[in-house]
Amino acid sequence: MGFFEQALLAAVVIGALSGLVGALVVLRRRTFFAQALTHATFPGAVGAAVLGLSIPLGAAVASVAIVGIMALIGRVGRQGSQVASGIVLTAGFALGVLVQALNPTLPVQVDSFLVGSILTVTNGDVLLAAGVLVVAVSVVVFLGKEILFSTFDVDGFRAAGYREWPIELLSLALITATVVTAMPAVGAILAIALIAAPAAAARLLASRATQIVVAAPLIGSASGVIGVLLSRALDVPAGPAIALTAATFFLLALGMRRFGASRIRLRA
Amino acid sequence: MDLLGFLFDGFSLPFMARAAAVLAALSLVAGVVGVLVNLRGLEFISDGLTHAVFPGIAVGFVWGGREGLFLGAMVAALVAAAALTLIARSAVPTDAAIAVVFTAMFSIGIIVVSRETNYAGQLQQLLFGRLLTISPAEVVQTIVICGVALLAVTLTAKEQVFRAFDNTGFDAAGYRPLLLDLLLNGAIALVVVTASSAVGTLLVLGLLIVPGAVARLVTQRLWLLFPVAAVFSGVAAWLGLAFGFAASVDLGIDLPSGATVVLTLVSGYFVALLARLAVDRVRAGRPRSEVAS
């Protein structure tokens, strides 16, 4: 398999994963959280490159640390989750560029962490993304009903005797895993477009939650493939091309919804 | 090197003095605007703005070099501020929409820069700033723009605070929220533009939100928030600059100044956070122990 075919395969898998978990992010209103997480993987990746460890491992460790710090800040009075996300986000970038400056002989191109380089993904990256995709699909298949219930009606969910924290923890873990695996393809800055856009587009046009969960991964994969093809045809970097394709899907959905006035309005 | 030398020596060099002047102006205005960002909960929108300004910076930089950079950023920022104000008022808005649209604009900026030779180096400069190579003309530009932003916010400070705490009452009192939102988002955009060339697109958000968050931790008195935030960010910027300078002179490590400044801000935030947690714990613990005894 040539590197271009491998990039296409990675685009399909990572796009599908981002779309599926993106549905969770969008429906549970965790976009800023996910964005802070994508940005915070940057120092983890740079650190792993410095230490010679696997990049996804470094990003994953950094993400877990970040979630912990954000939980701590969120608990302090007068701060709240937006502040936590924002602070973690800039701290991540500053730390990453500092670590990079301390190691000028770093063999890896650091900006590939920022905007991604899907043409150089390894078999391991694709396998990892495929593994996370399998887990995410099985979570949605087996626990989808509970997740939707807790997403749309927390009080009812609690009253029905369910506990909320396992669902919350599960969705946090899925979001983190997705952010980590999407980074090689679209980078720390642009990952949020691939995660949020397909699900946001699907939500604009779907009338049922199930439709969102099915459509978002398809749109995500399509964004990935079209982005990689555009990148080759127009000679532009692949990460931005993928992010722009995903955003175009969102804008198209927005336009279709505006003109499709007969559709019943979705609340949420 | 002794402590005083650490704090003052570097700033006799012209490029360090210029960096300090720019950061002092930015700290003042970012402190004031940052408190309003915090009170209104506009962190996410500010993040969107920093991303949205990037294509303007990139296009301006490619066409006109450093002068073009400023112009391009201004145009992009004002357009983005107006667009954001309108999006936030329409029915469709979700945080997802903001994230998607502004990340898309960021992508356009990266594609524009990627057309340049020495793509990686220039991208890095735009993203992480070039605090130590600011020209005297840019210092003047920064101070003027910061002054405009500061004026816009201080003249409407009372109304902004009213809107932050009691939006319904604000509407009922007959004020016009659209104009006020435009002013505040415009001021944020101006800060983003000036700070982008100093500390870089990715680190601007630190200047905008950390001082406000620290002020909220330190005091509960409303009008103390603004001076606390401004003074905190000024001191942190100074320490960060001095630290970066000392590292490069004494240890021979070339640290990016924007990053040291932002990391000093964030470290200050965590010190304040832990202090606040400790104080709260002591205060919460005291009545219980009295009851026990």
Boltz contact constraints between the chains, C-beta under 6 A:
constraints:
  - contact:
      token1: [A, 26]
      token2: [B, 96]
      max_distance: 6.0
  - contact:
      token1: [A, 31]
      token2: [B, 95]
      max_distance: 6.0
  - contact:
      token1: [A, 31]
      token2: [B, 96]
      max_distance: 6.0
  - contact:
      token1: [A, 31]
      token2: [B, 99]
      max_distance: 6.0
  - contact:
      token1: [A, 32]
      token2: [B, 44]
      max_distance: 6.0
  - contact:
      token1: [A, 32]
      token2: [B, 95]
      max_distance: 6.0
  - contact:
      token1: [A, 35]
      token2: [B, 99]
      max_distance: 6.0
  - contact:
      token1: [A, 78]
      token2: [B, 216]
      max_distance: 6.0
  - contact:
      token1: [A, 82]
      token2: [B, 41]
      max_distance: 6.0
  - contact:
      token1: [A, 82]
      token2: [B, 43]
      max_distance: 6.0
  - contact:
      token1: [A, 83]
      token2: [B, 213]
      max_distance: 6.0
  - contact:
      token1: [A, 86]
      token2: [B, 43]
      max_distance: 6.0
  - contact:
      token1: [A, 86]
      token2: [B, 205]
      max_distance: 6.0
  - contact:
      token1: [A, 86]
      token2: [B, 209]
      max_distance: 6.0
  - contact:
      token1: [A, 90]
      token2: [B, 203]
      max_distance: 6.0
  - contact:
      token1: [A, 90]
      token2: [B, 205]
      max_distance: 6.0
  - contact:
      token1: [A, 90]
      token2: [B, 206]
      max_distance: 6.0
  - contact:
      token1: [A, 90]
      token2: [B, 262]
      max_distance: 6.0
  - contact:
      token1: [A, 91]
      token2: [B, 266]
      max_distance: 6.0
  - contact:
      token1: [A, 93]
      token2: [B, 202]
      max_distance: 6.0
  - contact:
      token1: [A, 94]
      token2: [B, 203]
      max_distance: 6.0
  - contact:
      token1: [A, 94]
      token2: [B, 259]
      max_distance: 6.0
  - contact:
      token1: [A, 94]
      token2: [B, 262]
      max_distance: 6.0
  - contact:
      token1: [A, 94]
      token2: [B, 263]
      max_distance: 6.0
  - contact:
      token1: [A, 97]
      token2: [B, 128]
      max_distance: 6.0
  - contact:
      token1: [A, 97]
      token2: [B, 256]
      max_distance: 6.0
  - contact:
      token1: [A, 97]
      token2: [B, 259]
      max_distance: 6.0
  - contact:
      token1: [A, 98]
      token2: [B, 259]
      max_distance: 6.0
  - contact:
      token1: [A, 101]
      token2: [B, 255]
      max_distance: 6.0
  - contact:
      token1: [A, 101]
      token2: [B, 256]
      max_distance: 6.0
  - contact:
      token1: [A, 111]
      token2: [B, 120]
      max_distance: 6.0
  - contact:
      token1: [A, 111]
      token2: [B, 123]
      max_distance: 6.0
  - contact:
      token1: [A, 115]
      token2: [B, 110]
      max_distance: 6.0
  - contact:
      token1: [A, 190]
      token2: [B, 103]
      max_distance: 6.0
  - contact:
      token1: [A, 192]
      token2: [B, 99]
      max_distance: 6.0
  - contact:
      token1: [A, 192]
      token2: [B, 103]
      max_distance: 6.0
  - contact:
      token1: [A, 193]
      token2: [B, 100]
      max_distance: 6.0
  - contact:
      token1: [A, 193]
      token2: [B, 103]
      max_distance: 6.0
  - contact:
      token1: [A, 196]
      token2: [B, 96]
      max_distance: 6.0
  - contact:
      token1: [A, 196]
      token2: [B, 99]
      max_distance: 6.0
  - contact:
      token1: [A, 196]
      token2: [B, 100]
      max_distance: 6.0
  - contact:
      token1: [A, 197]
      token2: [B, 100]
      max_distance: 6.0
  - contact:
      token1: [A, 200]
      token2: [B, 96]
      max_distance: 6.0
  - contact:
      token1: [A, 200]
      token2: [B, 100]
      max_distance: 6.0
  - contact:
      token1: [A, 236]
      token2: [B, 111]
      max_distance: 6.0
  - contact:
      token1: [A, 237]
      token2: [B, 114]
      max_distance: 6.0
  - contact:
      token1: [A, 240]
      token2: [B, 107]
      max_distance: 6.0
  - contact:
      token1: [A, 240]
      token2: [B, 110]
      max_distance: 6.0
  - contact:
      token1: [A, 240]
      token2: [B, 111]
      max_distance: 6.0
  - contact:
      token1: [A, 243]
      token2: [B, 103]
      max_distance: 6.0
  - contact:
      token1: [A, 243]
      token2: [B, 107]
      max_distance: 6.0
  - contact:
      token1: [A, 244]
      token2: [B, 104]
      max_distance: 6.0
  - contact:
      token1: [A, 244]
      token2: [B, 107]
      max_distance: 6.0
  - contact:
      token1: [A, 247]
      token2: [B, 100]
      max_distance: 6.0
  - contact:
      token1: [A, 247]
      token2: [B, 104]
      max_distance: 6.0
  - contact:
      token1: [A, 250]
      token2: [B, 100]
      max_distance: 6.0
